Amino acid sequence: MAGFATQCWFGAVRVMVLAAFYLGAPEAAAGTSFDLSQAVTYTWLAQGLLALLPWAADPDIAAAVRTGAIGYDRLRPVDAYALWYARTAGWMTARVAPRLGLMALAAGVALPLLGQAEWAWKPPPNASAALLFILSLSLAAALSCAVVMLINIVVVATLNARGVNSLAMPVVIVFSGSLLPLPLYPDAIRAALFIQPLAGVLDIPNRIYSGALAGFMAWAGIGLQAFWTFALIVAGRLWLRRVVRRLEVQGG
């Protein structure tokens, strides 16, 4: 509940900042092809999905590395990558599901009832956007887990989670669209931001939901999510195999 309250507070702050931009600089806002209503919905959805962002290692794996209990995982007759990936997926989805539901109630139901419909979380513009969002959100979760797995592997290699977590957080916040919707960045870098992997964690599903990505571009975004998920899982498997060959177990 404390985390949800914090997300509501910062969501409101970001909505006010976006409103100031759109209402104070309408000429600049017109060049984004992303209107204020879409930006507001994007912001609330991003706050609801905040726990899905891959900005830290799985704490159970980090603790296992610190105590030496990771040796037990190496002895299990299962694929280590698949085990850790499934554990990461459970850890992330268990945190995001209740917060997303609470955010939908607060921003999508409570705000209109309080007469603040202009600043509320709007539903998808049509059924097609809703269905594509469900597909895109599923891929976003898979991609996020693949990124967390890379962070987990760094923890195994360095025997410490603090450093990589500190480096990953600002990168993920900026390049996922959590800090600022990616369509609002300068034109010169907008295409590059769209094709990089972290856009698939938050920006692509959020824009599909709001209708800012539709038709061919929506499918292009989903294709990028699938590509990066596959590529990062393959890279993570190969890297983990190499790291565990040199694993030094500490603790006990």
Secondary structure, 3 states (H helix, E strand, C coil): CHHHHHHHHHHHHHHHHHHHHHHHCHHHHHCCCCCHHHHHHHHHHHHHCHHHCCCCCCHHHHHHHHHCCHHHHHHCCCCHHHHHHHHHHHHHHHHHHHHHHHHHHHHHHHHHHCCCHHHCCCCCCCHHHHHHHHHHHHHHHHHHHHHHHHHHHHHHHHCCCHHHHHHHHHHHHHHCCCCCCHHHCCHHHHHHHHHCHHHHHCHHHHHHHHCCCCCHHHHHHHHHHHHHHHHHHHHHHHHHHHHHHCCCCCCC
